[in-house]
Each structure stands twice: as C-alpha cells, then as structure tokens.
Amino acid sequence: MQRMAHVIGLDPASMAEYTRLHAEVWPAVLARLRASNITNYSIFLREPEMLMFSYWEYRGTDFEADAKAIAADPVTQDWWALCGPMQRPLDTRAPGEWWAGLQEVFHMD
C-alpha cells in the first residue's frame, strides 16, 4: 500500500458548489477510483487560504496504468470538466501535475 497526498487551491467563489459536488460524488467516479485501486480517499479544505489537501491509499501494483485508466474514463473526464475550473493549481507544481504532489515526511501506524 502506498499513501499519496496532493495540494491545490480552490476558487473562493466556487467553494459552495465544489463542496456540494463532493458531498454527492457520482457513483461511476467512485467506481472508477476503486477499480484503479484507490482507497481511503479524503479531501480537506483550509480556509481562509483556500488550499485543499487530498489523501488516498493506492493498493495496486502499477499506479501509472491505473492513473491512465482513471484519466481515460469518460465519466471521470466529465467530473473533471466540472471541478477543474474551480481549482487553482499551485505555480510550483511539477510539470504535468494538476494537484501538486506532497512528500511524506512522517507516518505513525
């Protein structure tokens, strides 16, 4: 199992809609994540900075292939088309990233 975390900004004017959407995530989006071995997925919001922190556990053996399957899913693409414009990627993210990856520096079981 691999723990993964990311951070991104949120447009303050979109907070209500973004949180509403995530209170009612489309079942097909959740099914695709599960099929791609993503579990224990959470998103947290820090106000007033409007920073979102995501955490999930990857339980597969080929994250690159599983991530490609998520990105190729038409329902997930529709979901991203709704949520993406509300997000504010960090200027310091790595090339090719939308949500900026975080390095784990501590973990306690």
C-alpha distances in whole Angstrom, upper triangle without the diagonal:
4,7,10,13,17,20,23,27,29,32,34,36,33,31,33,32,29,28,30,28,25,26,27,24,25,24,23,21,19,19,18,15,14,15,13,10,10,10,11,13,16,19,21,25,27,30,33,31,29,26,23,19,16,13,10,6,6,5,7,9,11,11,15,16,14,15,19,19,18,21,23,23,27,26,23,26,28,26,26,29,30,27,27,31,30,28,29,27,27,29,27,24,23,25,24,22,23,21,20,17,16,16,14,16,16,13,14,13
4,6,10,13,17,20,24,26,29,31,34,31,29,31,31,27,26,29,27,23,25,26,23,25,24,23,21,19,19,18,15,15,16,13,10,10,10,11,12,15,17,19,22,24,28,30,28,27,23,20,17,14,11,8,6,5,7,9,10,11,10,13,15,13,14,17,18,17,20,22,23,26,25,22,24,27,25,24,27,28,25,25,29,28,25,26,23,23,26,23,21,20,22,21,18,20,17,17,13,13,12,10,14,13,12,14,13
4,7,11,14,17,21,23,26,28,31,28,26,28,28,24,23,26,24,21,23,24,22,24,23,23,20,18,19,18,15,15,17,14,12,10,10,9,10,12,14,16,19,20,24,27,24,23,20,17,13,11,7,6,5,6,9,11,13,14,12,15,17,15,15,18,19,18,20,23,23,26,25,22,24,26,23,22,26,26,23,23,26,25,22,23,21,21,24,21,19,19,21,20,17,18,15,15,11,10,10,8,11,11,10,12,12
4,7,11,14,17,20,23,25,28,25,24,26,25,22,21,24,22,19,22,23,20,22,22,22,18,17,19,17,14,15,17,14,12,10,11,10,9,11,12,14,17,18,22,24,22,20,17,14,11,8,6,5,6,7,11,13,14,14,11,13,16,14,13,16,18,16,17,21,21,24,23,19,21,23,21,19,23,23,20,20,23,22,19,20,17,17,20,18,15,15,18,17,14,14,11,11,8,7,8,8,12,12,12,15,15
4,7,11,14,16,20,22,24,22,20,23,23,19,19,22,21,17,20,22,19,22,22,22,19,18,20,19,15,17,19,16,15,12,12,11,10,9,9,11,13,15,18,20,18,17,13,10,7,5,4,7,9,11,14,16,18,17,14,16,18,16,14,18,19,17,18,21,22,24,23,19,21,23,20,18,22,22,18,18,21,19,16,16,14,14,17,16,13,14,17,16,13,13,9,9,6,5,8,8,11,12,12,15,17
4,7,11,13,17,19,22,19,18,21,21,17,17,21,19,17,19,21,19,21,22,22,18,18,21,19,16,18,20,17,17,14,15,14,11,11,9,10,12,13,17,18,16,14,10,8,6,5,7,9,12,13,17,18,20,19,15,16,19,17,14,17,19,16,17,20,21,23,22,18,19,21,18,16,19,19,16,15,17,16,13,13,11,11,14,12,10,12,14,13,10,9,6,5,4,5,9,10,13,15,16,19,20
4,7,10,14,15,18,17,15,19,19,15,16,19,18,16,19,21,19,22,24,24,20,20,23,21,18,21,23,21,20,17,18,16,13,12,9,9,10,10,13,15,12,10,7,6,5,6,9,12,15,17,21,22,24,22,19,19,22,20,17,20,22,19,18,22,23,24,23,19,20,21,18,16,18,18,15,13,15,14,10,10,8,8,11,11,9,12,15,14,11,9,5,5,7,7,11,13,15,17,18,21,23
4,7,10,13,15,14,13,16,16,13,14,18,17,15,18,20,19,21,23,23,20,20,23,22,19,22,24,22,22,19,20,19,15,14,10,10,10,11,13,14,11,9,6,5,7,9,12,15,18,19,23,24,26,24,21,21,23,21,18,20,22,19,18,22,22,23,22,18,18,19,17,14,16,16,12,11,12,10,7,6,5,6,10,10,9,12,14,14,10,8,5,6,9,11,14,16,19,21,22,25,26
4,7,9,12,11,11,14,15,12,13,17,16,15,18,21,19,22,25,25,21,22,25,24,22,25,27,25,25,22,23,21,18,15,12,11,9,9,10,11,8,6,4,6,9,11,15,18,21,23,27,28,30,28,24,24,27,25,21,23,25,22,21,24,24,24,23,20,20,20,17,15,16,15,12,11,11,9,6,4,6,7,10,12,11,15,17,16,13,10,9,10,13,14,18,20,22,23,24,27,29
4,6,9,7,7,11,11,9,11,14,13,13,16,18,17,20,23,24,20,21,25,24,22,25,27,25,26,23,23,22,18,16,12,11,9,10,10,10,9,5,6,7,10,12,16,19,23,24,28,29,31,30,26,26,28,26,22,24,25,22,21,24,24,24,22,19,19,19,16,14,15,13,10,10,9,6,5,5,8,10,13,15,15,18,20,19,16,12,11,13,16,17,21,22,25,26,27,29,31
4,5,5,7,10,10,9,12,14,14,15,18,19,19,21,25,25,22,24,27,26,24,28,30,28,29,26,26,25,21,19,15,14,12,12,11,11,10,7,9,11,14,16,20,23,26,28,31,32,35,33,29,29,31,29,25,27,28,24,23,26,25,25,23,21,20,19,17,15,15,13,11,10,8,5,6,6,10,12,15,17,17,21,21,21,18,15,14,16,19,21,24,26,28,30,30,33,34
4,5,5,9,10,10,11,14,15,16,17,20,20,23,26,27,24,25,29,28,27,30,32,31,31,28,28,26,23,20,16,14,11,11,9,9,9,7,10,11,15,18,21,24,28,30,33,35,37,35,32,32,34,31,28,30,31,27,26,29,28,27,25,23,23,22,19,18,18,15,13,14,12,8,9,10,13,15,17,20,20,24,25,24,21,18,17,19,22,23,26,27,29,30,31,33,35
4,6,8,9,10,12,13,14,16,17,19,20,22,26,27,24,26,29,29,27,30,33,32,33,29,29,28,24,22,18,17,14,15,13,12,13,10,13,14,18,20,24,26,30,32,35,36,39,37,33,33,35,32,29,31,31,28,26,29,28,27,25,23,22,21,19,18,17,14,13,14,11,8,11,12,16,18,20,23,23,26,27,26,23,20,19,21,24,26,29,31,33,34,34,36,38
4,6,5,6,9,10,11,12,14,16,16,18,22,23,20,22,25,25,24,27,29,28,29,26,26,25,21,19,15,15,13,14,13,13,14,10,13,13,16,18,21,23,27,29,32,33,36,34,30,30,31,29,26,27,28,24,23,26,24,23,21,19,19,17,15,14,14,11,9,11,9,6,8,11,14,17,20,22,21,25,25,24,21,17,17,20,22,24,28,29,31,32,32,34,36
4,6,5,6,8,10,11,12,14,15,18,21,23,20,21,25,25,23,26,28,28,28,25,24,23,19,16,13,12,9,11,10,11,12,9,11,11,14,16,19,21,25,27,30,32,35,33,30,30,32,29,26,28,28,24,24,27,25,25,22,20,20,19,16,16,16,13,11,13,12,8,10,12,15,17,20,22,22,25,26,25,22,18,17,19,22,23,26,27,29,30,30,32,33
4,6,5,6,9,10,11,13,14,17,20,22,20,21,24,25,24,26,29,28,29,26,25,23,20,17,15,14,12,14,13,14,15,12,14,14,17,18,21,23,27,29,32,33,36,35,32,32,33,30,28,30,29,25,25,28,26,25,22,21,21,19,16,17,17,13,12,15,14,10,13,15,18,21,24,26,25,28,29,28,25,21,20,23,25,26,29,30,32,32,32,33,34
4,6,5,6,9,10,11,12,14,18,19,17,19,22,22,22,24,27,26,27,24,24,23,20,17,15,15,13,16,16,17,17,14,16,14,17,18,21,22,26,28,30,32,35,33,30,30,31,28,26,27,27,23,23,25,23,21,19,17,18,16,13,14,14,10,9,12,12,9,12,15,18,21,24,26,25,27,28,26,23,20,19,22,24,26,29,30,33,33,33,34,35
4,5,5,6,9,10,10,13,16,18,15,16,20,20,19,21,24,23,24,21,21,20,16,14,11,12,11,14,14,16,16,12,13,11,14,14,17,19,22,24,27,28,31,30,26,27,28,25,22,24,24,20,20,22,21,20,17,15,16,14,11,11,12,9,7,10,10,7,9,12,15,18,21,23,21,24,25,23,20,16,15,18,21,22,26,26,29,29,29,31,32
4,5,5,6,9,10,13,16,18,16,16,20,20,19,21,24,24,24,20,20,18,15,12,10,10,9,13,13,15,16,12,13,11,13,14,16,18,22,24,26,28,31,30,27,28,29,26,24,26,25,21,22,24,22,22,19,17,18,17,13,14,15,12,10,13,14,11,12,15,17,20,23,25,23,26,27,25,22,19,17,20,21,22,26,26,28,28,28,29,30
4,5,5,7,9,12,15,17,15,16,19,20,19,21,24,24,25,22,21,20,17,15,13,14,13,16,17,18,19,16,17,15,17,17,19,20,24,25,28,30,33,32,29,30,30,27,25,27,26,22,23,25,22,21,18,17,18,16,13,15,16,12,11,15,15,12,14,18,20,23,26,28,26,29,30,28,25,21,20,23,25,26,29,29,32,32,31,32,32
4,5,5,6,8,12,14,12,13,16,17,16,19,21,21,22,19,19,18,15,14,12,14,14,18,18,20,20,17,17,15,16,15,18,19,22,23,26,27,30,29,26,27,27,24,22,23,22,18,19,21,18,17,14,13,15,13,9,11,12,9,8,12,13,11,13,17,19,22,25,27,25,27,27,25,22,19,18,21,23,24,28,28,31,31,30,32,32
4,5,5,9,11,13,11,11,15,15,14,16,19,19,20,16,16,15,12,10,9,11,12,16,17,19,19,16,15,12,14,12,14,15,18,20,23,24,27,27,23,25,25,22,20,22,21,17,18,21,18,18,15,13,15,14,10,12,14,11,9,13,15,12,13,17,18,21,24,26,23,25,26,24,21,18,16,19,20,22,25,25,28,28,27,28,28
4,6,9,12,14,13,12,16,17,16,17,21,21,21,18,17,15,13,11,11,12,13,17,18,20,21,18,18,15,16,15,16,17,20,22,24,26,29,29,26,28,28,24,23,25,24,20,22,24,21,21,17,16,18,17,13,15,17,14,13,16,18,16,17,20,22,24,28,29,27,29,30,28,25,22,20,23,24,24,27,27,30,29,28,29,28
4,6,9,11,11,10,14,15,15,16,19,20,21,18,17,17,14,14,13,16,17,20,21,24,24,21,21,18,19,17,18,18,21,22,24,26,29,29,26,27,27,23,22,24,22,19,20,22,19,18,14,14,17,15,12,14,16,13,13,16,18,16,18,21,23,26,29,31,28,30,31,28,25,22,21,24,25,26,29,29,32,32,30,31,30
4,6,9,7,7,10,12,11,13,16,16,17,15,15,15,12,12,12,15,16,20,22,24,24,20,20,17,17,15,16,16,18,19,21,22,26,25,22,23,23,20,18,20,18,15,16,18,15,15,11,11,13,12,9,12,14,12,11,14,17,15,16,20,21,24,27,28,26,27,28,25,22,19,18,22,22,24,27,27,30,30,28,30,29
4,5,5,7,9,10,11,13,15,16,17,16,16,17,14,15,16,19,20,24,25,28,27,24,23,20,20,18,19,18,20,20,22,22,26,25,22,23,22,19,18,19,17,14,16,16,13,12,9,9,12,10,8,12,13,12,12,15,18,17,18,22,23,26,29,30,27,29,29,25,23,21,20,24,24,26,29,29,33,33,31,32,31
4,5,5,6,9,10,11,12,14,15,14,14,16,14,16,17,20,22,26,28,30,30,26,25,22,22,19,19,17,19,19,20,21,24,23,22,23,21,18,18,19,16,14,16,17,13,13,10,10,14,13,11,14,16,15,16,18,21,21,21,25,25,29,32,32,29,30,30,27,25,23,22,25,25,27,30,30,33,33,31,32,30
4,5,5,6,9,10,10,12,14,14,15,17,15,17,18,22,24,27,29,32,31,27,26,23,23,19,20,18,19,18,19,19,22,21,20,20,19,15,16,16,13,11,13,13,9,10,7,8,11,11,10,13,15,15,15,18,21,21,21,25,25,28,31,32,28,29,28,25,23,21,21,25,25,27,29,30,33,33,31,33,31
4,5,5,6,9,10,11,13,11,13,14,12,14,15,18,20,24,26,28,27,24,23,19,19,16,16,15,16,16,17,18,21,19,17,18,17,14,13,14,12,9,11,12,9,10,7,6,9,10,8,10,13,13,12,14,18,18,18,21,21,24,27,28,24,25,25,22,20,18,17,21,21,23,26,26,30,30,28,30,29
4,5,5,6,9,10,11,9,10,11,10,12,14,17,20,24,26,28,28,24,23,19,18,15,15,13,14,14,15,16,19,19,17,18,17,14,14,16,13,10,13,14,12,13,10,9,13,13,11,13,16,15,15,17,20,20,19,23,23,25,28,29,25,26,26,23,21,19,18,21,21,23,25,25,28,28,26,27,26
4,5,5,6,9,10,10,11,13,12,15,17,21,24,27,30,32,31,28,26,22,21,18,17,15,15,14,15,15,18,18,16,18,16,13,14,15,12,10,13,14,11,13,10,10,14,14,13,15,18,18,18,20,23,23,23,26,25,28,31,31,28,28,28,25,23,22,21,24,23,25,27,27,30,30,28,29,28
4,5,5,6,9,9,11,14,13,16,17,21,23,27,30,32,30,27,25,22,21,17,17,14,15,13,14,13,16,15,14,15,13,9,10,11,8,6,10,10,8,10,9,8,11,13,12,13,16,17,17,18,21,22,21,24,23,26,29,29,25,25,25,21,20,19,19,21,21,23,25,25,29,29,27,29,28
4,5,5,7,5,8,10,9,12,14,18,21,24,27,29,28,25,22,19,17,14,13,10,11,10,11,11,14,14,12,13,12,9,9,11,9,7,10,12,10,13,11,9,13,14,12,13,17,17,16,17,21,21,20,22,21,24,27,26,23,23,23,20,18,17,16,19,18,20,22,22,25,25,24,25,24
4,5,5,5,6,10,10,13,16,20,23,26,29,32,30,27,25,21,20,16,14,11,11,10,10,10,14,14,13,15,14,10,11,14,11,10,14,15,13,16,14,12,16,18,16,17,20,21,19,21,24,24,23,26,25,27,30,29,26,26,26,23,21,21,19,22,20,22,23,23,26,26,24,25,23
4,5,7,10,13,13,17,19,23,26,29,32,35,33,30,28,24,22,19,17,14,13,11,10,10,13,12,12,14,12,8,11,12,9,9,13,13,11,14,14,13,16,18,17,18,21,22,21,22,26,26,25,27,26,28,31,31,27,26,26,23,22,22,21,23,22,23,25,25,28,28,26,27,26
4,6,9,13,12,16,18,22,25,28,31,33,31,28,26,22,20,17,15,12,11,8,9,7,10,9,8,10,8,5,7,9,7,7,11,12,11,15,14,12,15,18,16,17,20,21,20,20,24,25,23,25,24,26,28,27,24,23,23,20,19,19,18,20,18,20,22,22,25,26,24,26,24
4,6,10,11,15,17,21,24,27,30,33,31,28,26,22,20,16,14,10,8,6,5,5,9,9,8,11,11,7,10,12,11,10,14,15,15,18,17,15,18,20,19,19,23,23,22,22,26,26,24,26,25,26,29,28,24,24,24,21,20,20,19,20,18,19,20,20,23,23,21,22,21
4,7,7,11,13,17,20,23,26,29,27,25,22,18,16,12,10,6,6,5,6,8,11,12,9,12,12,9,10,13,12,10,13,16,15,18,17,14,17,19,17,17,21,21,19,20,23,23,21,23,22,23,26,25,22,22,23,20,18,18,16,18,16,17,18,17,21,21,19,20,19
4,5,9,12,16,19,22,26,28,27,25,22,18,16,12,9,6,5,6,7,10,14,15,13,16,16,13,13,17,16,14,17,19,18,21,19,16,20,21,18,19,23,22,20,21,25,24,22,24,23,25,28,27,24,24,26,23,21,20,18,19,17,18,19,17,21,20,17,18,17
4,7,10,13,17,20,23,26,25,22,20,16,14,10,8,5,6,9,10,13,17,18,16,19,19,16,16,20,19,16,19,22,20,23,21,18,21,22,19,20,23,23,20,22,25,23,22,24,23,24,27,26,24,24,26,24,21,20,18,19,17,17,18,16,19,18,16,16,15
4,7,10,14,17,20,23,22,19,17,13,11,7,6,4,7,9,12,14,18,18,15,18,19,15,14,18,17,14,17,20,18,20,18,15,18,19,16,16,20,19,16,18,21,19,18,20,19,21,24,24,21,22,24,21,18,17,14,16,15,15,17,16,19,18,17,18,17
4,7,10,13,17,19,18,16,14,10,8,6,5,6,10,13,15,18,21,21,18,20,22,18,17,20,20,17,19,22,21,22,20,17,19,20,16,16,20,19,15,17,20,18,16,18,18,19,23,22,20,22,24,22,19,17,14,15,15,15,17,16,19,18,17,18,18
4,7,10,13,16,15,12,10,7,6,4,6,9,13,15,18,21,23,23,20,21,23,20,18,21,21,18,19,22,21,22,20,17,19,19,15,15,18,16,13,15,17,14,13,15,15,16,20,20,18,20,22,21,17,15,12,13,14,14,17,16,19,19,18,20,20
4,7,10,13,12,10,8,5,5,6,9,12,15,18,21,24,26,26,23,24,26,23,21,24,25,21,22,26,24,26,23,20,22,22,18,18,20,19,15,16,18,15,13,15,15,16,20,20,19,21,24,23,19,17,13,14,15,14,17,17,19,18,18,20,21
4,6,9,9,7,6,4,6,9,12,15,19,21,25,27,30,29,25,27,29,26,23,26,27,23,24,27,26,27,24,21,23,23,19,18,20,18,15,16,17,13,12,13,14,15,18,19,18,21,24,23,19,17,14,15,16,16,19,19,21,21,21,22,24
4,6,6,5,5,6,8,11,14,18,21,24,27,30,32,31,28,29,31,29,26,29,30,26,27,30,29,30,28,25,26,26,22,21,23,21,17,18,19,15,14,14,15,15,18,18,18,22,24,24,21,18,15,16,17,16,19,19,20,20,21,23,25
3,5,5,7,9,11,15,18,21,25,27,31,33,35,35,31,32,34,32,29,32,33,29,29,32,32,32,29,27,27,27,24,22,24,22,18,19,19,15,14,14,16,16,19,20,20,24,26,26,23,20,18,18,20,19,22,22,23,24,25,26,28
4,5,8,11,14,17,20,24,27,30,33,35,38,37,33,34,36,34,31,33,34,31,30,34,33,33,31,29,29,28,25,24,25,23,20,20,19,16,15,14,16,16,19,20,21,25,27,27,24,21,19,19,21,21,23,24,25,26,27,28,31
4,5,9,12,15,18,22,25,28,31,33,35,34,30,31,34,31,28,31,32,29,28,32,32,32,30,27,27,27,24,22,23,22,18,18,18,15,13,11,13,12,15,16,17,21,23,24,20,18,16,16,18,18,20,22,22,24,25,27,30
4,7,10,13,17,20,24,26,29,31,33,32,28,29,31,29,26,28,29,26,25,29,28,28,26,24,24,23,20,19,20,18,15,15,14,11,10,9,11,12,15,16,16,20,22,22,19,16,14,15,17,17,20,21,23,24,25,27,29
4,7,10,13,17,20,23,26,28,30,29,25,26,28,26,23,26,27,24,23,27,26,27,25,22,23,23,20,18,20,18,15,14,15,12,9,9,10,10,13,14,14,17,20,19,16,13,11,11,13,13,17,18,19,21,22,24,26
4,7,10,13,17,19,23,25,27,26,22,23,25,23,20,23,24,20,20,24,24,24,23,19,20,21,17,16,18,16,13,13,14,12,9,10,10,11,15,15,14,17,19,19,15,12,9,10,12,12,16,16,19,19,20,22,24
4,7,10,14,16,20,22,24,23,20,21,23,21,19,22,23,20,20,24,23,25,23,20,21,22,18,17,20,19,15,15,17,15,12,12,12,12,16,15,14,16,19,18,14,13,9,10,10,9,12,13,15,16,16,19,20
4,7,10,13,16,18,21,20,17,18,20,18,15,19,19,16,17,21,20,22,20,17,19,20,16,15,18,18,14,15,17,15,13,14,13,14,18,17,15,17,19,18,14,12,9,10,9,10,13,13,16,16,16,18,19
4,7,10,13,16,18,18,15,17,19,17,15,19,19,16,18,21,21,23,21,18,20,22,18,17,21,21,17,18,21,19,16,18,16,17,20,19,17,18,20,19,16,15,11,12,10,10,12,11,14,14,13,15,16
4,7,10,12,15,15,12,15,17,14,13,17,17,14,17,20,19,22,20,17,19,21,18,18,21,21,18,19,22,21,19,20,19,20,23,22,19,19,21,19,16,16,13,14,12,12,13,12,16,15,14,16,15
4,6,9,12,13,11,14,16,13,13,17,17,15,18,20,20,23,22,19,21,23,21,20,24,24,21,22,25,24,22,23,22,22,25,24,21,21,23,21,18,18,16,16,14,13,14,13,16,15,13,15,14
4,6,9,9,8,11,12,10,10,14,14,13,16,18,18,21,21,18,20,23,21,20,24,24,22,22,26,25,23,24,22,23,26,24,21,20,22,20,18,18,16,17,14,15,15,14,18,17,16,17,16
4,7,9,9,13,13,10,12,16,15,15,18,20,19,23,22,20,23,25,23,23,26,27,25,25,29,29,27,28,26,27,30,28,25,24,25,23,21,22,20,21,18,18,18,17,20,19,17,18,17
4,6,7,10,10,8,11,13,13,13,16,18,18,22,21,19,22,24,23,23,26,27,26,26,29,29,27,29,27,28,30,28,25,23,24,22,21,22,20,21,18,19,19,19,22,22,20,22,20
4,6,9,9,9,12,14,14,15,17,19,20,23,24,21,23,27,25,25,28,30,28,27,31,32,29,30,28,29,30,28,25,23,24,22,21,23,22,22,19,20,20,19,22,23,21,23,22
4,6,6,6,9,10,11,13,14,16,17,21,22,19,21,24,23,22,26,28,26,25,29,30,27,28,25,26,28,26,23,21,21,18,18,20,20,20,18,19,19,20,23,24,23,25,24
4,5,5,6,8,10,10,12,14,15,19,20,17,18,22,20,19,23,24,22,22,25,26,23,24,22,23,25,23,19,18,18,15,15,16,16,16,14,16,16,17,21,22,21,23,23
4,6,5,6,9,10,11,12,14,18,19,16,17,21,20,18,21,24,22,21,24,26,23,24,21,22,24,22,18,16,16,13,13,15,16,16,14,17,18,19,23,24,24,27,26
4,5,5,6,9,10,10,13,16,18,15,16,20,20,19,22,24,23,22,25,27,25,26,23,25,26,25,22,20,19,16,16,18,18,19,18,20,21,22,26,27,26,29,28
4,5,5,6,9,10,11,15,15,13,15,18,17,17,20,22,21,20,24,25,23,24,22,24,26,25,21,20,20,16,16,17,17,18,17,19,20,21,25,26,25,27,26
4,5,5,6,9,10,14,14,11,13,16,15,14,17,19,18,17,20,21,19,21,19,21,22,22,18,17,16,13,12,13,13,15,14,17,19,20,24,25,24,27,26
4,5,5,6,9,12,14,11,12,15,15,14,17,19,19,17,21,23,21,22,20,22,24,23,19,18,17,13,13,14,16,17,17,20,22,23,27,28,28,30,30
4,5,5,6,10,12,10,11,14,15,14,17,19,19,18,22,23,22,24,22,25,26,26,22,21,20,16,16,17,18,20,19,22,24,25,29,30,29,31,30
4,6,5,9,9,7,9,12,11,11,14,16,15,15,19,20,19,21,19,22,24,24,20,20,19,15,15,14,15,17,17,20,22,23,27,28,27,29,29
4,6,8,10,7,7,10,11,9,12,14,14,13,17,18,17,19,18,20,22,22,19,18,17,13,13,12,14,17,17,20,23,24,28,29,29,31,31
4,6,9,8,7,11,12,11,13,16,16,16,19,21,20,22,21,24,25,26,22,21,20,16,16,16,18,20,21,24,26,28,32,33,32,35,34
4,6,5,6,9,10,11,12,15,15,15,19,20,20,23,22,25,27,28,24,23,22,18,18,17,18,21,22,25,27,29,32,33,32,34,34
4,5,5,6,9,10,10,13,14,15,17,19,20,23,22,26,28,29,25,25,24,20,20,18,20,23,24,27,30,31,35,36,35,37,37
4,5,5,6,9,10,11,12,14,16,18,19,22,22,25,28,29,26,26,25,21,20,18,19,23,24,27,29,30,34,35,34,36,35
4,5,5,6,9,10,10,11,14,16,16,19,19,22,24,25,22,22,22,18,17,15,16,19,20,23,26,27,31,31,30,32,32
4,5,5,6,9,10,10,13,15,15,18,17,21,23,24,21,21,20,16,16,14,15,19,20,24,27,28,32,33,32,35,35
4,5,5,7,9,10,12,14,15,18,19,22,25,26,23,24,23,19,19,16,17,21,23,26,29,31,34,35,34,37,37
4,5,5,6,8,11,12,13,16,17,20,23,25,22,23,22,19,17,15,15,19,20,23,26,28,31,32,31,33,33
4,5,5,5,8,10,10,13,13,17,19,21,18,19,19,15,14,11,12,16,18,21,24,26,29,30,30,33,33
4,6,6,7,10,11,14,15,18,20,22,20,21,20,17,16,13,15,18,21,24,27,29,32,34,34,36,37
4,6,7,8,10,13,15,19,21,23,21,23,22,20,18,15,15,19,21,24,28,29,33,34,33,36,36
4,6,5,7,10,12,16,18,20,18,20,20,18,15,12,12,16,18,21,24,26,29,30,30,32,33
4,5,5,8,9,13,15,18,15,17,17,15,13,9,10,14,16,19,23,25,28,30,30,32,33
4,5,8,10,14,15,18,17,19,19,17,15,11,13,16,19,22,26,28,31,32,33,35,36
4,7,10,13,16,18,17,20,20,18,16,12,12,16,19,21,24,26,29,30,31,33,34
4,6,10,12,15,13,16,17,15,13,9,9,12,15,17,21,23,26,27,28,30,32
4,6,9,12,11,14,15,15,12,9,9,11,14,16,20,22,25,27,28,31,32
4,6,9,7,10,11,11,9,6,6,7,11,13,17,20,22,24,26,29,31
4,5,6,9,11,12,9,8,8,7,10,12,15,18,20,23,25,28,30
4,6,9,10,12,10,10,11,9,13,14,17,20,22,25,27,31,33
4,7,9,11,10,10,10,8,10,12,14,17,19,22,24,28,30
4,7,8,6,7,7,5,7,10,12,16,18,21,23,27,29
4,6,6,8,9,7,8,11,13,16,19,22,24,27,29
4,6,9,11,10,11,14,16,20,22,25,27,31,32
4,7,9,10,11,14,17,20,23,26,27,30,32
4,6,6,8,11,14,17,20,23,24,27,29
4,6,9,12,16,18,21,24,25,28,29
4,6,9,13,15,18,20,21,24,26
4,7,10,13,16,18,20,23,25
4,7,10,13,15,16,20,22
4,6,9,12,13,17,19
4,6,9,11,15,17
4,6,7,11,14
4,7,11,14
4,7,10
4,7
4
